Amino acid sequence: MKTVVITGASTGIGRAAARHMAEQGWQVFAGVRKAEDAEALQGDHANIAALMLDVTDPASISEAVATVSDALEGQKLAGLVNNAGIAQMGPLAVQPMDEIRAHFDVNLFGAMAATQAFVPLLGMETTRSGAPGRIVNITSVGGVISAPFLGAYAATKHALEALTDSLRRELMVYGIDAIAVGPGAVATPIWDKADSEDELPYQNTAWAGPIQKFAEVMLGGGRNGLPPEEIAKVIETALSDPSPKARYAPVPNKLTNFSIPSRLPKRWLDKIFAGRFGLKAPD
């Protein structure tokens, strides 16, 4: 039985991926930070084992690696899915630096810390038996196209795309692959939480109107986005395909939401964002 570790598996893409991979016969270590999330996961499938794992805590990562290593009994880990992430809206010019740093701590440094910790199990420990494993980094459309008000999030996803490419080229010496999966809008519980918030921050700034419009678009896009189970299937492909792509882009209405915008001149895209969200200087 192949084994995979998935970070950020309490809800959304991570939990859907854990269920799907378990149903495909994989042993899944589903990383969560809270005991109640671990208890909830235990009932999802017999092949799922909850793994207490906070990617910003070195001690937590070390304990998780030891748990997985013991379970592998000398075999190689088949997959690591770096899915843990956060996203908070805000204009970069005034967004608190603590919020910006938190995005990097979780989305980028957390993914890299987990990678460095688990990569020996994936194949750098050559005494282990079995085929080398794969790293799947969950990036985003935001890793290619930077939207307003998600600058901190987009910056981490751009960086994670770059790290994925470098890792893939460096780890060829061990036969370990690194693949990016960059989803577009995905329907997850985060949108229900966002809708329950009575007031957005930045109401007393020049961005009050534009960020309200942006939030409404994000809510609508999220609720009508791809089900997380669709992303889970793409993750399975990235982990299992004999000749995987270097990057997958599961995006709803892909032509208009990703293919065309990613190829437009940046100034054209600026004008589209300005018109859509009212990002224009006063006369």
Backbone as CSV, one residue per row, in Angstrom:
resi,resn,N_x,N_y,N_z,CA_x,CA_y,CA_z,C_x,C_y,C_z
1,MET,0.838,-1.202,0.000,0.000,0.000,0.000,0.876,1.256,0.000
2,LYS,0.603,2.155,-0.943,1.348,3.409,-0.980,0.865,4.346,0.122
3,THR,1.787,5.186,0.597,1.480,6.093,1.694,1.696,7.536,1.263
4,VAL,0.765,8.414,1.657,0.868,9.830,1.345,0.591,10.648,2.600
5,VAL,1.302,11.756,2.732,1.061,12.733,3.794,0.422,13.961,3.155
6,ILE,-0.685,14.433,3.726,-1.384,15.610,3.216,-1.491,16.628,4.339
7,THR,-0.931,17.806,4.165,-1.030,18.853,5.188,-2.327,19.645,4.987
8,GLY,-2.784,20.266,6.053,-4.003,21.075,5.970,-5.212,20.260,5.551
9,ALA,-5.430,19.127,6.217,-6.455,18.180,5.774,-7.740,18.238,6.591
10,SER,-7.943,19.277,7.386,-9.143,19.318,8.232,-10.405,19.616,7.432
11,THR,-10.290,20.421,6.359,-11.453,20.782,5.544,-11.014,20.946,4.095
12,GLY,-11.980,21.261,3.243,-11.697,21.684,1.880,-10.914,20.694,1.046
13,ILE,-9.962,21.227,0.285,-9.176,20.409,-0.640,-8.432,19.314,0.104
14,GLY,-7.835,19.643,1.239,-7.046,18.666,1.978,-7.863,17.479,2.434
15,ARG,-9.045,17.746,2.980,-9.885,16.641,3.459,-10.425,15.821,2.290
16,ALA,-10.818,16.512,1.210,-11.307,15.793,0.034,-10.215,14.911,-0.554
17,ALA,-8.989,15.430,-0.574,-7.869,14.642,-1.096,-7.593,13.437,-0.218
18,ALA,-7.690,13.624,1.102,-7.464,12.499,2.016,-8.488,11.391,1.769
19,ARG,-9.754,11.770,1.661,-10.803,10.774,1.412,-10.579,10.069,0.075
20,HIS,-10.315,10.855,-0.952,-10.180,10.283,-2.293,-8.995,9.328,-2.370
21,MET,-7.866,9.743,-1.832,-6.688,8.875,-1.901,-6.903,7.606,-1.080
22,ALA,-7.607,7.734,0.050,-7.915,6.552,0.864,-8.811,5.590,0.088
23,GLU,-9.782,6.156,-0.635,-10.692,5.319,-1.424,-9.963,4.622,-2.570
24,GLN,-8.855,5.213,-3.014,-8.055,4.602,-4.083,-7.055,3.585,-3.548
25,GLY,-7.124,3.325,-2.245,-6.285,2.288,-1.664,-4.973,2.764,-1.079
26,TRP,-4.802,4.071,-0.930,-3.590,4.611,-0.317,-3.758,4.694,1.193
27,GLN,-2.648,4.539,1.904,-2.621,4.873,3.328,-2.369,6.372,3.426
28,VAL,-3.276,7.079,4.088,-3.211,8.544,4.139,-2.933,9.012,5.564
29,PHE,-1.898,9.811,5.720,-1.662,10.545,6.961,-2.153,11.968,6.730
30,ALA,-3.272,12.302,7.363,-3.936,13.581,7.138,-3.541,14.567,8.230
31,GLY,-2.794,15.579,7.853,-2.270,16.540,8.819,-3.320,17.540,9.281
32,VAL,-3.475,17.665,10.602,-4.401,18.630,11.210,-3.733,19.251,12.434
33,ARG,-4.267,20.393,12.869,-3.688,21.081,14.026,-4.518,20.917,15.295
34,LYS,-5.786,20.513,15.164,-6.676,20.461,16.317,-7.152,19.037,16.574
35,ALA,-7.286,18.711,17.864,-7.711,17.366,18.245,-9.102,17.043,17.710
36,GLU,-10.014,18.039,17.702,-11.369,17.772,17.209,-11.378,17.448,15.715
37,ASP,-10.451,18.069,14.963,-10.346,17.754,13.532,-9.793,16.338,13.339
38,ALA,-8.861,15.963,14.200,-8.315,14.599,14.132,-9.415,13.571,14.394
39,GLU,-10.276,13.838,15.377,-11.360,12.917,15.702,-12.349,12.803,14.544
40,ALA,-12.644,13.942,13.905,-13.582,13.934,12.784,-13.036,13.135,11.610
41,LEU,-11.748,13.250,11.354,-11.137,12.554,10.228,-11.137,11.040,10.408
42,GLN,-11.008,10.589,11.629,-10.894,9.152,11.891,-12.102,8.381,11.380
43,GLY,-13.247,9.056,11.277,-14.438,8.368,10.810,-14.633,8.402,9.310
44,ASP,-13.745,9.070,8.592,-13.919,9.229,7.145,-13.622,7.954,6.369
45,HIS,-12.550,7.260,6.747,-12.151,6.060,6.014,-11.123,5.300,6.845
46,ALA,-11.142,3.983,6.719,-10.211,3.154,7.494,-8.757,3.403,7.103
47,ASN,-8.531,3.890,5.890,-7.151,4.123,5.431,-6.603,5.488,5.841
48,ILE,-7.402,6.283,6.547,-6.961,7.612,6.962,-6.522,7.588,8.422
49,ALA,-5.315,8.072,8.667,-4.817,8.253,10.023,-4.557,9.734,10.238
50,ALA,-5.215,10.332,11.215,-4.980,11.742,11.507,-3.570,11.925,12.047
51,LEU,-2.934,12.994,11.588,-1.556,13.288,11.972,-1.506,14.707,12.515
52,MET,-1.177,14.854,13.793,-1.076,16.192,14.361,0.137,16.881,13.730
53,LEU,-0.128,17.943,12.983,0.938,18.574,12.208,0.640,20.046,11.984
54,ASP,1.454,20.889,12.598,1.424,22.336,12.383,2.687,22.688,11.608
55,VAL,2.533,23.104,10.356,3.705,23.316,9.499,4.541,24.520,9.910
56,THR,4.049,25.315,10.851,4.845,26.447,11.348,5.603,26.105,12.630
57,ASP,5.460,24.860,13.103,6.061,24.441,14.370,7.073,23.322,14.123
58,PRO,8.381,23.605,14.229,9.396,22.588,13.952,9.241,21.329,14.795
59,ALA,8.863,21.482,16.063,8.697,20.303,16.917,7.545,19.434,16.426
60,SER,6.456,20.065,16.019,5.313,19.328,15.498,5.696,18.573,14.226
61,ILE,6.454,19.216,13.358,6.889,18.571,12.115,7.772,17.361,12.427
62,SER,8.699,17.528,13.351,9.606,16.423,13.700,8.840,15.227,14.244
63,GLU,7.861,15.486,15.107,7.058,14.400,15.664,6.252,13.698,14.575
64,ALA,5.730,14.483,13.626,4.959,13.899,12.539,5.839,13.017,11.653
65,VAL,7.043,13.473,11.356,7.967,12.691,10.536,8.297,11.368,11.232
66,ALA,8.526,11.422,12.540,8.842,10.204,13.286,7.684,9.216,13.237
67,THR,6.451,9.723,13.360,5.269,8.859,13.305,5.155,8.172,11.946
68,VAL,5.327,8.952,10.880,5.208,8.397,9.529,6.353,7.426,9.248
69,SER,7.554,7.789,9.678,8.712,6.918,9.456,8.508,5.556,10.103
70,ASP,8.003,5.547,11.329,7.746,4.281,12.018,6.725,3.440,11.252
71,ALA,5.686,4.110,10.740,4.638,3.383,10.027,5.137,2.812,8.702
72,LEU,6.105,3.464,8.086,6.611,3.012,6.789,7.453,1.741,6.889
73,GLU,8.042,1.519,8.043,8.839,0.305,8.282,9.887,0.082,7.180
74,GLY,10.638,1.135,6.872,11.729,1.009,5.916,11.350,1.237,4.472
75,GLN,10.047,1.431,4.196,9.607,1.741,2.842,9.729,3.249,2.583
76,LYS,9.705,3.619,1.318,9.698,5.034,0.962,8.278,5.593,1.033
77,LEU,8.187,6.855,1.389,6.920,7.586,1.350,6.601,7.879,-0.121
78,ALA,5.376,7.588,-0.543,5.030,7.752,-1.960,4.650,9.178,-2.320
79,GLY,4.152,9.951,-1.339,3.725,11.296,-1.682,3.655,12.232,-0.493
80,LEU,3.951,13.493,-0.758,3.743,14.581,0.198,2.936,15.653,-0.522
81,VAL,1.759,15.975,0.006,0.919,17.019,-0.571,0.936,18.219,0.367
82,ASN,1.590,19.287,-0.058,1.656,20.521,0.731,0.433,21.369,0.409
83,ASN,-0.584,21.238,1.251,-1.860,21.902,1.017,-2.171,22.988,2.046
84,ALA,-1.570,22.924,3.230,-1.888,23.901,4.283,-1.679,25.322,3.773
85,GLY,-2.660,26.182,4.037,-2.523,27.559,3.563,-3.568,28.469,4.173
86,ILE,-3.306,29.774,4.097,-4.247,30.787,4.560,-4.351,31.882,3.502
87,ALA,-5.451,32.647,3.546,-5.638,33.775,2.638,-6.470,34.837,3.336
88,GLN,-5.934,36.052,3.421,-6.670,37.172,3.992,-6.585,38.347,3.031
89,MET,-7.730,38.959,2.783,-7.760,40.093,1.866,-7.220,41.352,2.532
90,GLY,-6.611,42.193,1.722,-6.146,43.477,2.226,-5.295,44.210,1.205
91,PRO,-5.386,45.552,1.157,-4.501,46.327,0.291,-3.084,46.300,0.861
92,LEU,-2.109,45.921,0.060,-0.748,45.743,0.557,-0.179,46.999,1.202
93,ALA,-0.605,48.167,0.741,-0.040,49.414,1.260,-0.349,49.629,2.735
94,VAL,-1.439,48.987,3.214,-1.823,49.207,4.617,-2.102,47.911,5.365
95,GLN,-2.033,46.771,4.705,-2.277,45.503,5.397,-1.218,45.306,6.475
96,PRO,-1.613,44.923,7.677,-0.632,44.751,8.756,0.464,43.760,8.374
97,MET,1.687,44.103,8.716,2.810,43.238,8.370,2.698,41.871,9.038
98,ASP,2.068,41.813,10.208,1.879,40.514,10.863,1.045,39.579,9.987
99,GLU,0.022,40.133,9.323,-0.804,39.322,8.425,-0.003,38.863,7.211
100,ILE,0.787,39.770,6.664,1.587,39.430,5.490,2.596,38.346,5.848
101,ARG,3.270,38.510,6.986,4.252,37.499,7.414,3.586,36.144,7.664
102,ALA,2.367,36.165,8.202,1.665,34.911,8.483,1.419,34.122,7.202
103,HIS,1.105,34.823,6.112,0.931,34.141,4.825,2.207,33.399,4.434
104,PHE,3.340,34.054,4.591,4.605,33.416,4.225,4.946,32.276,5.179
105,ASP,4.672,32.473,6.468,4.989,31.432,7.455,4.242,30.135,7.151
106,VAL,2.987,30.236,6.757,2.183,29.033,6.507,2.344,28.552,5.069
107,ASN,2.035,29.438,4.111,1.922,29.024,2.711,3.253,28.664,2.065
108,LEU,4.313,29.355,2.481,5.601,29.159,1.816,6.614,28.473,2.723
109,PHE,6.958,29.111,3.840,7.964,28.528,4.725,7.455,27.227,5.341
110,GLY,6.147,27.156,5.615,5.584,25.919,6.148,5.695,24.785,5.144
111,ALA,5.382,25.074,3.885,5.497,24.049,2.841,6.948,23.615,2.676
112,MET,7.869,24.573,2.746,9.276,24.223,2.573,9.801,23.447,3.783
113,ALA,9.344,23.810,4.971,9.772,23.086,6.172,9.281,21.646,6.130
114,ALA,8.029,21.445,5.708,7.499,20.088,5.597,8.256,19.303,4.534
115,THR,8.581,19.960,3.436,9.315,19.287,2.362,10.689,18.832,2.842
116,GLN,11.424,19.733,3.474,12.757,19.361,3.958,12.683,18.226,4.974
117,ALA,11.623,18.217,5.778,11.500,17.196,6.818,11.130,15.831,6.244
118,PHE,10.262,15.805,5.233,9.777,14.537,4.709,10.573,14.014,3.516
119,VAL,11.401,14.865,2.900,12.088,14.414,1.679,13.040,13.236,1.914
120,PRO,13.642,13.066,3.096,14.408,11.826,3.302,13.541,10.576,3.148
121,LEU,12.295,10.637,3.642,11.400,9.491,3.530,10.951,9.277,2.076
122,LEU,10.934,10.345,1.290,10.513,10.253,-0.107,11.569,9.594,-0.989
123,GLY,12.803,9.524,-0.490,13.827,8.865,-1.301,15.246,9.313,-1.088
124,MET,15.456,10.393,-0.336,16.833,10.816,-0.076,17.560,9.823,0.837
125,GLU,16.789,9.118,1.679,17.370,8.008,2.449,17.382,6.789,1.529
126,THR,18.508,6.566,0.884,18.580,5.538,-0.156,18.497,4.114,0.391
127,THR,18.579,3.965,1.712,18.453,2.629,2.302,17.000,2.152,2.330
128,ARG,16.062,3.064,2.113,14.653,2.687,2.122,14.306,1.955,0.821
129,SER,13.361,1.052,0.872,12.959,0.288,-0.297,11.744,0.925,-0.969
130,GLY,11.578,0.594,-2.243,10.453,1.126,-2.992,10.850,2.244,-3.932
131,ALA,9.886,2.686,-4.725,10.122,3.755,-5.696,10.154,5.107,-4.994
132,PRO,10.937,6.053,-5.539,10.941,7.396,-4.960,9.551,8.023,-5.001
133,GLY,9.281,8.907,-4.041,7.972,9.540,-3.966,7.897,10.847,-4.726
134,ARG,6.756,11.511,-4.593,6.509,12.782,-5.274,6.021,13.836,-4.291
135,ILE,6.380,15.060,-4.584,5.889,16.222,-3.832,4.855,16.921,-4.698
136,VAL,3.672,17.173,-4.145,2.643,17.931,-4.849,2.364,19.191,-4.039
137,ASN,2.679,20.334,-4.616,2.443,21.608,-3.948,1.165,22.242,-4.478
138,ILE,0.231,22.536,-3.578,-1.022,23.169,-3.974,-0.783,24.674,-4.027
139,THR,-0.718,25.182,-5.253,-0.501,26.614,-5.441,-1.862,27.259,-5.719
140,SER,-2.038,27.931,-6.847,-3.278,28.645,-7.104,-3.185,29.345,-8.436
141,VAL,-4.342,29.736,-8.970,-4.330,30.707,-10.066,-3.533,31.935,-9.631
142,GLY,-3.624,32.252,-8.331,-2.884,33.383,-7.779,-1.380,33.206,-7.835
143,GLY,-0.922,31.999,-8.148,0.505,31.796,-8.339,0.982,32.229,-9.707
144,VAL,0.032,32.606,-10.573,0.354,33.084,-11.918,-0.196,34.493,-12.148
145,ILE,-1.422,34.737,-11.660,-2.090,36.032,-11.839,-2.317,36.655,-10.469
146,SER,-1.778,37.850,-10.258,-1.905,38.523,-8.956,-3.112,39.450,-8.960
147,ALA,-4.140,39.068,-8.223,-5.327,39.907,-8.104,-5.104,40.990,-7.061
148,PRO,-5.814,42.109,-7.166,-5.764,43.095,-6.090,-6.360,42.506,-4.823
149,PHE,-5.858,42.966,-3.682,-6.359,42.612,-2.360,-6.020,41.191,-1.925
150,LEU,-5.322,40.451,-2.763,-4.795,39.149,-2.360,-3.295,39.104,-2.622
151,GLY,-2.645,40.253,-2.480,-1.225,40.346,-2.810,-0.336,39.463,-1.958
152,ALA,-0.597,39.397,-0.658,0.229,38.566,0.218,0.074,37.096,-0.145
153,TYR,-1.169,36.689,-0.362,-1.445,35.305,-0.764,-0.782,35.000,-2.109
154,ALA,-0.976,35.892,-3.089,-0.411,35.671,-4.421,1.109,35.610,-4.382
155,ALA,1.710,36.445,-3.547,3.178,36.443,-3.443,3.686,35.087,-2.965
156,THR,2.998,34.508,-1.985,3.438,33.199,-1.483,3.229,32.110,-2.536
157,LYS,2.152,32.215,-3.302,1.880,31.191,-4.307,2.818,31.330,-5.511
158,HIS,3.166,32.560,-5.887,4.198,32.751,-6.916,5.509,32.105,-6.451
159,ALA,5.861,32.356,-5.202,7.113,31.803,-4.666,7.061,30.286,-4.598
160,LEU,5.901,29.729,-4.232,5.782,28.281,-4.148,5.881,27.632,-5.527
161,GLU,5.377,28.311,-6.539,5.557,27.830,-7.916,7.052,27.748,-8.243
162,ALA,7.795,28.791,-7.888,9.228,28.811,-8.175,9.966,27.719,-7.419
163,LEU,9.630,27.544,-6.146,10.277,26.494,-5.355,9.963,25.110,-5.922
164,THR,8.748,24.941,-6.412,8.381,23.647,-6.994,9.263,23.324,-8.199
165,ASP,9.454,24.310,-9.068,10.300,24.093,-10.250,11.740,23.784,-9.852
166,SER,12.270,24.538,-8.899,13.655,24.308,-8.473,13.803,22.942,-7.806
167,LEU,12.846,22.589,-6.952,12.886,21.280,-6.288,12.870,20.148,-7.319
168,ARG,12.004,20.268,-8.313,11.906,19.216,-9.316,13.241,19.012,-10.029
169,ARG,13.910,20.111,-10.345,15.176,20.021,-11.082,16.319,19.541,-10.190
170,GLU,16.269,19.894,-8.916,17.326,19.464,-7.996,17.175,18.006,-7.578
171,LEU,15.909,17.582,-7.354,15.665,16.255,-6.789,15.681,15.145,-7.834
172,MET,15.926,15.510,-9.098,16.061,14.469,-10.125,17.170,13.484,-9.781
173,VAL,18.164,13.949,-9.020,19.275,13.049,-8.676,18.806,11.897,-7.777
174,TYR,17.662,12.069,-7.114,17.091,11.000,-6.281,15.859,10.363,-6.925
175,GLY,15.453,10.869,-8.081,14.251,10.348,-8.724,12.961,10.854,-8.103
176,ILE,13.055,11.884,-7.259,11.880,12.459,-6.601,11.318,13.571,-7.479
177,ASP,10.022,13.533,-7.747,9.382,14.539,-8.587,8.716,15.605,-7.713
178,ALA,8.544,16.810,-8.277,7.820,17.887,-7.597,6.882,18.527,-8.608
179,ILE,5.610,18.611,-8.252,4.552,19.002,-9.178,3.681,20.064,-8.524
180,ALA,3.280,21.067,-9.308,2.372,22.096,-8.815,0.957,21.825,-9.293
181,VAL,-0.009,21.997,-8.403,-1.420,21.970,-8.761,-1.987,23.328,-8.373
182,GLY,-2.399,24.106,-9.376,-2.850,25.474,-9.143,-4.333,25.655,-9.421
183,PRO,-5.200,25.388,-8.445,-6.647,25.487,-8.678,-7.116,26.933,-8.840
184,GLY,-8.261,27.065,-9.494,-8.994,28.311,-9.478,-9.969,28.293,-8.310
185,ALA,-11.149,28.882,-8.502,-12.139,28.931,-7.428,-12.596,27.528,-7.063
186,VAL,-12.620,27.254,-5.758,-13.039,25.946,-5.247,-14.105,26.163,-4.177
187,ALA,-15.181,25.421,-4.251,-16.272,25.551,-3.280,-15.891,24.858,-1.984
188,THR,-15.589,25.650,-0.952,-15.228,25.106,0.351,-15.929,25.913,1.442
189,PRO,-15.940,25.432,2.691,-16.612,26.143,3.786,-16.067,27.540,4.060
190,ILE,-14.907,27.887,3.522,-14.342,29.213,3.772,-15.286,30.312,3.300
191,TRP,-16.104,30.018,2.257,-16.992,31.048,1.717,-18.171,31.306,2.649
192,ASP,-18.663,30.278,3.311,-19.726,30.479,4.285,-19.238,31.324,5.451
193,LYS,-17.997,31.101,5.862,-17.418,31.885,6.949,-17.275,33.336,6.540
194,ALA,-16.810,33.559,5.312,-16.616,34.933,4.845,-17.946,35.677,4.795
195,ASP,-19.021,34.986,4.371,-20.319,35.628,4.238,-20.905,35.982,5.592
196,SER,-20.472,35.299,6.662,-21.030,35.549,7.996,-20.395,36.757,8.672
197,GLU,-19.329,37.297,8.078,-18.664,38.451,8.670,-19.447,39.710,8.308
198,ASP,-19.826,40.468,9.343,-20.693,41.625,9.126,-19.992,42.770,8.420
199,GLU,-18.718,42.934,8.631,-18.044,44.116,8.104,-16.621,43.771,7.698
200,LEU,-16.244,44.226,6.522,-14.881,44.035,6.068,-13.993,45.120,6.653
201,PRO,-12.724,44.822,6.879,-11.813,45.888,7.280,-11.579,46.859,6.123
202,TYR,-10.885,47.922,6.394,-10.500,48.928,5.393,-11.694,49.763,4.904
203,GLN,-12.775,49.838,5.715,-13.940,50.626,5.309,-13.663,52.130,5.324
204,ASN,-12.637,52.538,6.044,-12.329,53.972,6.112,-11.129,54.334,5.244
205,THR,-10.927,53.584,4.189,-9.828,53.840,3.270,-10.370,54.051,1.862
206,ALA,-9.498,54.452,0.959,-9.886,54.653,-0.440,-10.274,53.345,-1.122
207,TRP,-9.954,52.222,-0.473,-10.245,50.918,-1.075,-11.581,50.336,-0.599
208,ALA,-12.363,51.093,0.181,-13.584,50.545,0.772,-14.518,49.962,-0.287
209,GLY,-14.838,50.743,-1.309,-15.735,50.273,-2.362,-15.148,49.131,-3.173
210,PRO,-13.932,49.302,-3.679,-13.329,48.228,-4.478,-13.186,46.897,-3.731
211,ILE,-12.783,46.947,-2.454,-12.583,45.682,-1.742,-13.920,45.012,-1.440
212,GLN,-14.992,45.812,-1.270,-16.322,45.236,-1.090,-16.755,44.503,-2.365
213,LYS,-16.529,45.144,-3.513,-16.866,44.497,-4.789,-16.039,43.233,-4.989
214,PHE,-14.769,43.322,-4.642,-13.891,42.166,-4.800,-14.354,41.015,-3.917
215,ALA,-14.731,41.322,-2.679,-15.201,40.281,-1.760,-16.457,39.609,-2.299
216,GLU,-17.364,40.384,-2.888,-18.589,39.819,-3.449,-18.280,38.883,-4.612
217,VAL,-17.316,39.279,-5.434,-16.916,38.427,-6.559,-16.280,37.140,-6.041
218,MET,-15.441,37.265,-5.009,-14.789,36.094,-4.436,-15.824,35.136,-3.844
219,LEU,-16.839,35.681,-3.152,-17.881,34.836,-2.573,-18.647,34.098,-3.659
220,GLY,-19.042,34.832,-4.707,-19.774,34.213,-5.797,-18.946,33.171,-6.524
221,GLY,-17.702,33.505,-6.800,-16.820,32.571,-7.494,-16.550,31.331,-6.670
222,GLY,-16.394,31.509,-5.356,-16.131,30.368,-4.492,-17.311,29.422,-4.413
223,ARG,-18.500,29.992,-4.264,-19.686,29.138,-4.140,-19.990,28.395,-5.438
224,ASN,-19.596,28.976,-6.549,-19.836,28.333,-7.834,-18.571,27.687,-8.397
225,GLY,-17.565,27.541,-7.550,-16.297,26.978,-7.999,-16.350,25.464,-8.093
226,LEU,-15.214,24.899,-8.438,-15.118,23.446,-8.550,-15.285,22.802,-7.177
227,PRO,-15.943,21.662,-7.112,-15.983,20.943,-5.834,-14.588,20.461,-5.473
228,PRO,-14.239,20.456,-4.195,-12.889,20.031,-3.805,-12.557,18.612,-4.247
229,GLU,-13.598,17.792,-4.448,-13.358,16.428,-4.919,-12.722,16.402,-6.306
230,GLU,-13.015,17.420,-7.125,-12.389,17.502,-8.450,-10.896,17.785,-8.332
231,ILE,-10.543,18.619,-7.383,-9.117,18.901,-7.156,-8.425,17.655,-6.618
232,ALA,-9.144,16.905,-5.785,-8.585,15.664,-5.246,-8.219,14.693,-6.358
233,LYS,-9.048,14.623,-7.390,-8.764,13.737,-8.518,-7.499,14.183,-9.260
234,VAL,-7.318,15.492,-9.367,-6.108,16.010,-10.025,-4.874,15.684,-9.188
235,ILE,-5.010,15.788,-7.876,-3.903,15.431,-6.987,-3.544,13.961,-7.163
236,GLU,-4.553,13.108,-7.264,-4.281,11.686,-7.500,-3.506,11.490,-8.801
237,THR,-3.914,12.202,-9.840,-3.216,12.107,-11.118,-1.759,12.536,-10.969
238,ALA,-1.541,13.646,-10.273,-0.170,14.136,-10.072,0.681,13.119,-9.318
239,LEU,0.062,12.396,-8.401,0.796,11.404,-7.603,0.978,10.078,-8.332
240,SER,0.089,9.766,-9.281,0.041,8.411,-9.832,0.392,8.282,-11.304
241,ASP,0.214,9.339,-12.080,0.431,9.240,-13.525,1.876,8.858,-13.826
242,PRO,2.097,7.893,-14.711,3.475,7.505,-15.036,4.302,8.640,-15.640
243,SER,3.630,9.565,-16.337,4.325,10.714,-16.933,3.557,11.993,-16.585
244,PRO,3.660,12.431,-15.340,2.845,13.577,-14.908,3.319,14.891,-15.523
245,LYS,2.400,15.832,-15.626,2.765,17.196,-16.007,3.546,17.839,-14.865
246,ALA,4.273,18.898,-15.179,4.954,19.658,-14.132,3.974,20.545,-13.376
247,ARG,2.869,20.913,-14.044,1.878,21.783,-13.414,0.491,21.455,-13.953
248,TYR,-0.478,21.407,-13.039,-1.872,21.209,-13.409,-2.659,22.462,-13.004
249,ALA,-3.650,22.825,-13.820,-4.445,24.021,-13.548,-5.927,23.697,-13.617
250,PRO,-6.488,23.076,-12.563,-7.930,22.818,-12.543,-8.696,24.102,-12.218
251,VAL,-9.196,24.762,-13.249,-9.819,26.078,-13.109,-11.173,26.061,-13.813
252,PRO,-12.255,26.490,-13.132,-13.550,26.582,-13.822,-13.500,27.651,-14.907
253,ASN,-14.164,27.380,-16.027,-14.125,28.305,-17.166,-12.683,28.722,-17.463
254,LYS,-11.866,27.718,-17.681,-10.416,27.907,-17.735,-9.968,28.904,-18.799
255,LEU,-10.629,28.911,-19.927,-10.211,29.805,-21.018,-10.268,31.257,-20.584
256,THR,-11.406,31.653,-19.980,-11.578,33.059,-19.606,-11.000,33.394,-18.239
257,ASN,-10.931,32.406,-17.353,-10.444,32.675,-15.998,-8.946,32.477,-15.819
258,PHE,-8.309,31.804,-16.792,-6.876,31.546,-16.629,-6.081,31.673,-17.920
259,SER,-6.475,30.942,-18.952,-5.657,30.881,-20.166,-5.476,32.250,-20.803
260,ILE,-6.572,32.973,-21.018,-6.461,34.296,-21.644,-5.834,35.319,-20.697
261,PRO,-6.338,35.465,-19.452,-5.730,36.478,-18.564,-4.237,36.280,-18.319
262,SER,-3.788,35.021,-18.269,-2.371,34.777,-17.994,-1.482,35.153,-19.164
263,ARG,-2.086,35.372,-20.341,-1.317,35.727,-21.528,-1.475,37.189,-21.945
264,LEU,-2.405,37.888,-21.307,-2.618,39.292,-21.643,-1.451,40.158,-21.176
265,PRO,-1.147,41.261,-21.880,-0.188,42.235,-21.342,-0.656,42.727,-19.975
266,LYS,0.282,42.939,-19.078,-0.083,43.296,-17.699,-0.904,44.580,-17.627
267,ARG,-0.600,45.566,-18.459,-1.361,46.820,-18.434,-2.808,46.599,-18.868
268,TRP,-3.040,45.657,-19.769,-4.411,45.326,-20.155,-5.152,44.717,-18.971
269,LEU,-4.479,43.826,-18.269,-5.095,43.191,-17.109,-5.351,44.226,-16.010
270,ASP,-4.446,45.187,-15.859,-4.659,46.282,-14.905,-5.987,46.983,-15.186
271,LYS,-6.246,47.279,-16.454,-7.459,48.009,-16.835,-8.703,47.162,-16.567
272,ILE,-8.583,45.852,-16.802,-9.720,44.972,-16.533,-10.050,44.964,-15.042
273,PHE,-9.025,44.826,-14.203,-9.241,44.859,-12.752,-9.807,46.211,-12.314
274,ALA,-9.263,47.295,-12.876,-9.726,48.641,-12.500,-11.186,48.816,-12.833
275,GLY,-11.597,48.384,-14.029,-12.987,48.536,-14.433,-13.933,47.674,-13.622
276,ARG,-13.477,46.481,-13.310,-14.354,45.543,-12.614,-14.581,45.911,-11.151
277,PHE,-13.550,46.476,-10.520,-13.638,46.734,-9.082,-13.609,48.218,-8.708
278,GLY,-13.609,49.090,-9.696,-13.636,50.518,-9.413,-12.336,51.058,-8.893
279,LEU,-11.223,50.529,-9.388,-9.901,50.950,-8.914,-9.378,52.104,-9.762
280,LYS,-10.006,53.261,-9.602,-9.612,54.429,-10.386,-9.388,55.617,-9.470
281,ALA,-8.387,56.413,-9.818,-8.083,57.603,-9.021,-9.183,58.638,-9.213
282,PRO,-9.460,59.447,-8.194,-10.507,60.478,-8.329,-10.114,61.518,-9.374
283,ASP,-11.115,62.123,-10.014,-10.854,63.158,-11.027,-10.249,64.402,-10.374
